[in-house]
């Protein structure tokens, strides 16, 4: 399942283990947010909001490590 927006795309996908969500930029720089489809609705919302914060902070365009970005 996917949701398209002018600013990003959202996909519900099966992630392994404890991965709740991820965001990545395509070759044109357009963001896609991937949410683990086994999460409960409230956990999906929190995971989505977490990934949106990465986009709002421009985390793709800084020199921070993943660990720094996630804290």
MIDREN-599233 format. One line per field, with one value per residue (C-alpha): residue number from 1; x, y, z; residue in three letters. Coordinates in Angstrom, 2 decimals. Example, Ala and Ser with C-alpha at 12.3 -4.5 7.8 and 13.67 -1.06 7.14 Angstrom:
REM MIDREN-599233
i = c(1|2)
px = c(12.30|13.67)
py = c(-4.50|-1.06)
pz = c(7.80|7.14)
aa = c(ALA|SER)
REM end
This chain:
REM MIDREN-599233
i = c(1|2|3|4|5|6|7|8|9|10|11|12|13|14|15|16|17|18|19|20|21|22|23|24|25|26|27|28|29|30|31|32|33|34|35|36|37|38|39|40|41|42|43|44|45|46|47|48|49|50|51|52|53|54|55|56|57|58|59|60|61|62|63|64|65|66|67|68|69|70|71)
px = c(0.00|1.28|0.21|1.38|1.79|3.35|6.20|6.78|5.48|4.55|4.74|3.58|6.11|7.11|10.36|12.28|13.03|12.66|12.83|9.80|10.37|12.89|13.12|15.25|15.62|15.25|17.67|15.80|15.88|12.19|11.63|9.89|8.89|8.61|6.52|6.56|3.11|3.02|2.98|-0.18|-1.87|-0.48|3.05|2.70|1.77|4.78|7.11|5.77|6.25|9.80|10.68|9.07|11.34|14.36|13.08|12.30|15.81|17.45|19.23|20.25|22.35|24.56|27.75|26.28|26.51|23.33|23.80|23.93|20.89|18.85|19.57)
py = c(0.00|3.48|7.07|9.82|13.43|16.45|16.31|12.57|9.05|6.62|2.85|0.13|-2.71|-5.78|-4.99|-7.67|-7.55|-4.33|-1.87|0.38|2.72|4.25|7.18|7.51|9.89|8.68|9.68|12.98|13.78|12.97|11.29|7.98|6.88|3.16|2.06|-1.48|-2.89|-5.11|-2.10|-1.17|2.04|4.24|2.88|3.54|7.15|7.61|5.98|8.24|11.36|10.24|9.95|13.31|14.92|13.56|15.34|18.57|18.64|17.90|14.92|13.74|16.84|16.96|15.24|13.56|9.82|7.75|7.39|11.19|11.68|9.14|10.65)
pz = c(0.00|-0.76|-0.22|-2.55|-1.51|-3.16|-0.62|-0.08|-0.71|2.04|1.63|4.01|3.77|5.78|7.61|9.50|13.21|15.12|12.20|12.48|9.55|7.19|4.83|1.74|-1.14|-4.71|-7.46|-7.93|-4.21|-3.66|-0.26|0.28|3.78|4.45|7.46|8.82|8.05|11.15|13.50|15.35|14.11|16.91|16.39|12.65|13.36|15.68|13.15|10.39|12.55|13.38|9.69|8.89|11.53|9.63|6.52|8.39|9.90|6.52|8.06|4.59|4.08|7.16|8.23|11.33|11.81|11.92|15.67|16.09|13.86|15.80|19.24)
aa = c(UNK|UNK|UNK|UNK|UNK|UNK|UNK|UNK|UNK|UNK|UNK|UNK|UNK|UNK|UNK|UNK|UNK|UNK|UNK|UNK|UNK|UNK|UNK|UNK|UNK|UNK|UNK|UNK|UNK|UNK|UNK|UNK|UNK|UNK|UNK|UNK|UNK|UNK|UNK|UNK|UNK|UNK|UNK|UNK|UNK|UNK|UNK|UNK|UNK|UNK|UNK|UNK|UNK|UNK|UNK|UNK|UNK|UNK|UNK|UNK|UNK|UNK|UNK|UNK|UNK|UNK|UNK|UNK|UNK|UNK|UNK)
REM end
